[in-house]
Amino acid sequence: MTIWLPDLENSRGPRYLAIAEALQEDLSRGRLQPGVRLPTHRELAYRLGVTVGTVSRAYLEAERRGLIVGEVGRGTFVRGQNADGAHVGDVANPLPIDLTRNQPATAAAASALAATLAHLSRQNDLERLLVYRDERGLPTHREAAADWLAQTGIEADAERIAITCGTQHAFHATLLAMTQPGDTLLVEALTFPGLKALASRLGIRLQSIAIDRDGLIVDSLEAACREGKPRALFTMPTLHNPTTATLPATRRRAVAEIARRHDLLIVEDDIYGFLLEDHPGPIANFAPERTFYVTSVSKSMAAGLRLGFIAAPAEHSARIAAAIRNSVWMAPPLVAEIVTRWIRDGTAHRLAEACRQNVRRRQVRAMEILSGYDVETHPSSFHLWLHLPEPWRWADFCAAAENRGVRITPPDVFVADRAAAPHAVRVGLSAVESDARFESGLARLAELLASPSEPRLSVV
């Protein structure tokens, strides 16, 4: 193992990014050679005076960039040949099992895409997909979107719907249209990391609302509205990310009533709503005049399509259209045409149903492997929220899992404010297409849970 120590003296921004960028710089300048084994998470954390979690995130970022790779039981290596001459990352040394992502399997969607593209290639009206259109999307595309949203009970006609480049873009367009820098946005105490990053860029202040195992606590929401003047609430009431909580219908009505009394806008993220057969009904149905309902096809069809939908109050449709125009002008009509055809010919429903069946099957297996541990989940959820037993702490557990070839999502990325992150981790169940690797990853986590926490470095 090399005693590699990055120079962070003049670095700015998050420390984990600074470490990853220093590693990339040292590789490009030849100060690190392919095959070199890097310091362990703990060793580097100790030498830099940062947390183990920071180093874990740095190594994950470096791996995402293709700079390094971890070998189970051996450590982390610069890409190339290791000390034994074996190529790091080949079949004999597989890449880590990635349980960080929530996305459907891609094989069926890829096959459907090939067929759809072949059919499109024989059409003689493709020019309509190659010119500037209404920022909200073609009428036929919005009509198909309205039909798709109806499966989760959303009551929205095509005129209220805008097509976006995924949910992140939908959030961006909504906040751009409806907020100003300095506004306060209420969020659950644990919230979507992408929303946190977006709010920071737009100069929006986040204020957390307490949650329990059923989701957002309405008394906490009421108190926040009385004590301040928040502009909007961002909430994920169905299969919440990361806790998987689904807000009961009574609380949804209460949220709508509170929002109406305090003139609070609502941004409702329902990206996982399609997974539930007994969907309690969107908050948007209880307060349609102030709720921006957002979802996409990333979880139900394919993440790479990057197509999302906003069902906005009618009076705000023009502002949403302007925000889309000012950000990307319009979502690609070609992608919207593909999704529209899938909705019309039943492909979308087949892909969504296959996703539901796969997730439910894997939830059953996950509960068997993790039996006896404190797990918050739902039989139809893409992920589970694993509470760590004493004496495990989340940073140590994530680092230990990484050392054993399993990547999981740490809790600090979800924390809305400066509160301490809970000692829990999110475990994704859907992105690893191989059942064998999926079960191997969970089995390694179960082994860790059953073992003593690795001792912390001594403080001197």
C-alpha positions in Angstrom: 0.0 0.0 0.0 1.3 3.4 -1.0 1.4 6.3 1.5 -0.5 8.5 -0.9 -1.6 11.8 0.7 -3.5 14.3 -1.4 -2.6 18.0 -1.1 -5.8 19.8 -0.1 -4.2 23.0 1.1 -5.7 25.2 -1.7 -8.8 23.2 -2.4 -12.3 24.6 -2.2 -15.7 23.0 -1.9 -16.6 19.6 -0.4 -13.6 17.7 1.0 -14.6 14.5 -0.6 -14.6 16.1 -4.1 -11.2 17.7 -3.3 -9.8 14.3 -2.5 -11.1 12.8 -5.7 -9.8 15.7 -7.8 -6.4 15.5 -6.1 -6.3 11.8 -7.0 -7.2 12.5 -10.6 -4.5 15.2 -10.7 -1.8 13.0 -9.3 -2.7 10.3 -11.8 -2.5 12.7 -14.7 0.9 14.0 -13.5 2.3 10.5 -13.0 2.6 10.8 -9.2 0.4 7.7 -8.9 0.8 4.7 -11.2 -1.7 2.0 -12.3 -2.0 -0.9 -10.0 -0.9 1.0 -6.9 -2.9 0.1 -3.8 -4.3 3.2 -2.0 -4.6 3.8 1.7 -7.6 2.3 3.5 -10.5 4.6 4.3 -9.5 4.8 7.9 -5.8 5.4 7.3 -6.5 8.2 4.8 -9.1 9.8 7.1 -6.7 9.8 10.0 -3.9 11.4 8.0 -6.1 14.1 6.5 -8.1 14.8 9.7 -11.5 14.1 8.1 -14.2 11.5 8.7 -14.1 8.0 7.3 -17.4 8.8 5.6 -15.7 11.7 3.7 -13.0 9.4 2.4 -15.6 6.8 1.5 -17.5 9.3 -0.6 -14.2 10.5 -2.2 -13.3 6.9 -3.2 -16.9 6.4 -4.6 -16.5 9.5 -6.7 -13.1 8.4 -7.9 -14.5 5.0 -8.9 -17.4 6.7 -10.7 -14.8 8.6 -12.7 -13.1 5.3 -13.6 -9.9 6.2 -11.7 -9.9 3.4 -9.1 -11.5 0.1 -8.3 -12.0 -1.9 -5.1 -11.2 -5.6 -4.7 -13.0 -7.6 -2.1 -10.6 -8.6 0.7 -7.7 -6.8 -1.0 -8.3 -3.0 -0.9 -8.6 -0.1 -3.4 -6.3 0.1 -6.4 -5.5 2.6 -9.1 -7.0 1.2 -12.3 -4.5 -1.0 -14.2 -2.6 -4.1 -13.1 -2.4 -4.9 -9.4 0.7 -6.3 -7.7 -0.1 -9.8 -8.8 -0.3 -8.9 -12.4 -4.1 -9.4 -12.6 -6.2 -6.8 -14.3 -8.2 -4.9 -11.7 -11.9 -5.0 -12.5 -11.9 -8.0 -14.9 -14.1 -11.1 -14.5 -11.8 -12.6 -11.9 -11.9 -9.4 -9.8 -15.5 -8.0 -10.2 -16.4 -4.4 -9.6 -18.2 -3.6 -6.3 -21.9 -4.6 -6.0 -23.6 -1.2 -6.3 -26.7 -1.0 -4.0 -26.8 2.8 -4.2 -29.0 3.3 -7.2 -32.8 3.1 -7.6 -33.5 2.2 -11.2 -35.3 -0.5 -13.1 -33.6 -3.3 -15.0 -32.8 -2.2 -18.6 -32.9 -5.4 -20.7 -36.6 -5.3 -21.5 -36.6 -1.6 -22.1 -33.6 -1.9 -24.4 -35.4 -4.5 -26.5 -38.6 -2.3 -26.6 -36.5 0.7 -27.7 -34.9 -1.2 -30.6 -38.4 -2.2 -31.9 -39.8 1.4 -31.4 -36.8 3.0 -33.2 -37.1 0.5 -36.1 -40.8 1.4 -36.4 -40.1 5.1 -36.2 -37.5 4.8 -39.0 -40.2 3.8 -41.3 -42.5 6.8 -40.6 -42.7 9.7 -43.0 -43.7 12.4 -40.4 -40.6 12.6 -38.3 -40.0 16.3 -39.2 -42.6 17.2 -36.5 -40.1 15.9 -33.9 -37.2 17.9 -35.2 -38.4 21.5 -34.8 -39.1 23.8 -31.9 -42.4 23.2 -30.2 -44.5 24.4 -27.3 -42.3 24.4 -24.2 -44.7 22.1 -22.5 -44.6 19.4 -25.2 -46.7 18.4 -28.1 -50.5 18.0 -27.3 -50.4 14.3 -28.2 -47.5 13.8 -25.8 -49.3 15.6 -23.0 -52.5 13.7 -23.6 -50.5 10.4 -23.2 -48.9 11.8 -20.1 -52.3 12.6 -18.6 -53.4 9.0 -19.2 -50.3 7.7 -17.6 -50.7 9.9 -14.5 -54.3 8.7 -14.1 -53.0 5.3 -12.9 -51.9 6.9 -9.7 -55.1 8.8 -9.3 -53.9 12.2 -10.4 -56.8 14.3 -11.7 -55.1 16.5 -14.4 -56.0 17.2 -18.0 -53.4 17.6 -20.7 -53.5 21.4 -20.5 -52.1 21.4 -17.0 -49.2 19.0 -17.9 -45.7 20.0 -18.9 -43.1 17.6 -20.1 -39.6 18.0 -18.7 -36.2 16.3 -18.9 -36.7 14.1 -15.8 -37.8 15.0 -12.3 -34.7 17.0 -11.4 -35.5 19.3 -14.3 -39.1 19.4 -13.2 -38.1 20.5 -9.7 -35.8 23.1 -11.2 -38.5 24.5 -13.4 -41.1 24.6 -10.6 -38.8 26.3 -8.1 -37.5 28.7 -10.8 -41.1 29.6 -11.6 -42.5 29.9 -8.1 -39.7 31.0 -5.7 -37.2 33.7 -5.3 -33.7 33.6 -3.7 -34.1 33.8 0.0 -37.4 32.0 0.1 -37.9 29.2 2.6 -38.7 25.8 1.3 -40.0 23.2 3.9 -38.8 19.7 3.4 -38.9 16.4 5.4 -36.0 16.0 7.8 -34.6 13.5 5.4 -35.1 14.6 1.8 -34.0 14.0 -1.8 -30.3 14.9 -2.2 -30.9 16.4 -5.7 -33.4 18.8 -4.2 -30.9 19.9 -1.6 -28.3 20.7 -4.3 -30.9 22.5 -6.4 -32.1 24.7 -3.5 -28.5 25.6 -2.7 -27.9 26.7 -6.3 -31.1 28.8 -6.4 -30.4 30.5 -3.0 -33.4 28.9 -1.4 -33.3 28.2 2.4 -34.4 24.7 3.5 -36.2 24.2 6.8 -36.8 20.6 7.9 -40.2 19.2 9.1 -40.1 16.3 11.5 -41.0 12.8 10.3 -41.9 9.5 11.8 -42.4 6.0 10.4 -45.6 7.2 8.6 -43.9 10.2 7.1 -44.3 13.9 7.6 -45.7 15.0 11.0 -48.5 17.5 10.4 -48.1 19.3 13.8 -44.5 20.0 12.8 -45.7 21.4 9.5 -48.3 23.6 11.2 -45.8 25.0 13.6 -43.3 25.8 10.8 -46.1 27.7 8.9 -47.2 29.6 12.1 -43.6 30.6 13.1 -42.4 31.7 9.7 -43.5 32.5 6.2 -42.4 29.6 4.1 -43.1 29.8 0.3 -43.5 26.1 -0.4 -43.3 22.5 0.9 -41.4 19.8 -1.0 -42.6 16.4 0.0 -42.4 12.8 -1.1 -45.5 11.3 0.6 -45.4 7.9 -1.3 -42.6 5.5 -0.7 -40.5 8.2 0.8 -36.8 8.4 -0.1 -35.0 7.1 2.0 -37.4 5.8 4.7 -40.0 4.2 2.4 -42.8 5.7 4.5 -46.2 6.3 2.8 -48.2 9.1 4.3 -51.8 8.0 5.3 -54.7 9.7 3.5 -55.8 11.5 6.7 -52.4 13.2 6.9 -52.5 14.1 3.2 -55.8 15.9 3.7 -54.3 17.7 6.7 -51.3 18.8 4.7 -53.6 20.2 2.1 -55.7 22.0 4.7 -52.6 23.5 6.4 -51.2 24.6 3.0 -54.5 26.3 2.1 -54.7 28.2 5.5 -51.1 29.5 5.2 -51.1 30.0 1.4 -48.3 27.5 1.1 -47.4 26.0 -2.3 -46.7 22.2 -2.5 -44.3 20.3 -4.7 -45.3 16.7 -4.6 -42.7 14.1 -5.7 -44.5 11.0 -6.6 -41.9 9.2 -8.7 -42.5 5.9 -6.9 -46.3 6.2 -6.8 -46.7 3.8 -9.7 -45.4 0.9 -7.6 -48.4 0.9 -5.3 -51.6 -0.9 -6.2 -53.5 0.8 -3.4 -52.2 4.3 -3.9 -53.8 6.6 -1.2 -54.2 9.4 -3.7 -51.9 12.3 -4.4 -51.9 15.4 -2.2 -52.5 17.2 -5.5 -56.1 15.9 -5.5 -56.8 17.5 -2.1 -55.2 20.9 -3.0 -55.1 21.1 -6.9 -55.0 24.9 -6.9 -51.6 25.0 -5.1 -49.9 21.6 -5.8 -47.2 20.9 -8.4 -47.3 17.1 -8.9 -44.1 15.7 -10.3 -43.1 12.3 -11.6 -41.1 10.7 -14.4 -40.5 7.5 -16.3 -37.1 7.0 -14.8 -38.3 4.3 -12.3 -41.1 2.8 -14.3 -39.5 2.5 -17.7 -35.8 3.6 -18.0 -33.7 6.2 -16.3 -31.8 7.1 -19.5 -35.0 8.4 -21.2 -34.9 11.5 -18.9 -38.5 12.3 -19.3 -40.6 13.8 -16.6 -44.1 15.4 -16.1 -45.4 18.3 -14.1 -49.1 18.6 -13.4 -49.3 22.2 -12.3 -52.3 24.4 -11.2 -53.8 25.9 -14.3 -53.1 29.5 -13.3 -49.3 28.7 -13.1 -49.0 26.8 -16.3 -47.6 29.8 -18.2 -44.9 30.4 -15.5 -43.9 26.7 -15.7 -43.7 26.9 -19.5 -41.4 30.0 -19.2 -39.1 28.2 -16.7 -38.8 25.2 -19.1 -38.0 27.6 -22.0 -35.4 29.4 -19.9 -33.7 26.2 -18.8 -33.7 23.7 -21.8 -36.3 25.4 -24.2 -38.2 22.1 -24.3 -37.8 18.4 -23.6 -36.7 16.4 -26.7 -39.8 15.5 -28.7 -38.2 12.3 -30.0 -37.9 10.9 -26.5 -41.5 12.1 -25.7 -42.7 10.3 -28.8 -41.0 7.1 -27.7 -42.7 7.2 -24.3 -46.0 8.2 -25.9 -45.9 5.2 -28.1 -45.1 3.0 -25.2 -48.0 4.3 -23.2 -50.4 3.8 -26.1 -49.3 0.3 -27.2 -49.0 -1.1 -23.6 -45.2 -1.3 -23.5 -45.1 1.2 -20.6 -47.5 -0.8 -18.5 -45.6 -4.0 -19.2 -42.3 -2.5 -18.2 -43.9 -1.0 -15.0 -45.5 -4.3 -14.1 -42.2 -6.1 -14.6 -40.6 -3.6 -12.4 -43.2 -4.1 -9.7 -42.8 -7.9 -9.8 -39.0 -7.7 -9.6 -39.0 -5.3 -6.7 -41.6 -7.3 -4.7 -39.6 -10.5 -5.3 -36.4 -8.9 -4.2 -38.0 -7.3 -1.1 -39.0 -10.8 0.0 -35.5 -12.1 -0.4 -34.0 -9.0 1.3 -36.3 -9.6 4.3 -35.1 -13.2 4.5 -31.4 -12.2 4.4 -31.7 -9.3 6.8 -34.1 -11.0 9.1 -33.8 -9.9 12.7 -32.6 -6.4 12.0 -34.4 -3.1 12.1 -35.5 -2.4 8.6 -38.0 0.2 7.4 -39.4 -0.8 4.0 -42.5 -1.5 2.0 -43.1 -4.7 -0.1 -43.2 -2.6 -3.3 -40.2 -0.2 -2.6 -37.1 0.1 -4.7 -35.0 0.4 -1.5 -35.0 -0.2 2.2 -33.8 1.9 5.1 -31.6 -0.2 7.4 -31.1 1.0 11.0 -27.7 -0.1 12.3 -27.4 -2.0 15.5 -25.0 -0.8 18.2 -22.2 -0.2 18.2 -22.1 0.4 14.4 -22.0 4.0 13.3 -23.0 4.8 9.7 -19.6 6.1 8.5 -17.8 3.0 9.8 -20.5 0.7 8.3 -20.3 2.3 4.9 -16.5 2.1 4.9 -16.6 -1.6 6.0 -19.2 -2.4 3.4 -17.1 -0.7 0.7 -14.1 -2.7 1.8 -16.1 -5.9 1.3 -17.2 -4.8 -2.2 -20.6 -3.4 -1.5 -21.7 0.2 -2.1 -24.6 1.6 -0.1 -25.9 5.1 0.4 -24.9 6.9 3.6 -27.6 8.9 5.5 -25.9 12.3 5.6 -26.7 12.9 1.9 -30.4 13.0 2.9 -30.2 15.2 6.0 -31.9 18.5 5.3 -30.1 20.7 7.7 -27.1 20.6 10.1 -28.7 17.9 12.3 -26.7 14.7 12.9 -27.4 12.0 10.4 -29.2 8.9 11.8 -27.2 5.7 12.1 -29.0 4.1 9.1 -28.2 3.4 5.5 -30.2 3.2 2.3 -29.9 -0.1 0.4 -31.1 -0.2 -3.2 -32.7 -3.5 -4.4 -33.3 -2.9 -8.1 -30.2 -1.7 -10.0 -28.1 -4.9 -9.9 -29.6 -7.1 -12.6 -27.9 -10.3 -11.5 -29.9 -12.0 -8.7 -26.7 -13.8 -7.5 -24.8 -10.5 -7.1 -27.8 -8.9 -5.5 -28.0 -11.7 -2.9 -24.3 -11.7 -2.4 -24.3 -8.0 -1.6 -27.1 -8.4 1.0 -25.3 -11.4 2.5 -22.1 -9.4 3.0 -24.1 -6.7 4.7 -25.7 -9.2 7.0 -22.3 -10.6 7.9 -21.2 -7.1 8.8 -24.3 -6.5 10.9 -23.6 -9.7 12.8 -19.9 -8.7 13.4 -18.5 -6.2 15.9 -18.0 -2.7 14.7 -14.4 -2.1 13.6 -12.6 -0.1 16.2 -12.1 3.6 15.7 -8.6 5.1 15.2 -7.1 6.3 18.5 -7.0 10.0 19.0 -3.6 11.3 19.9 
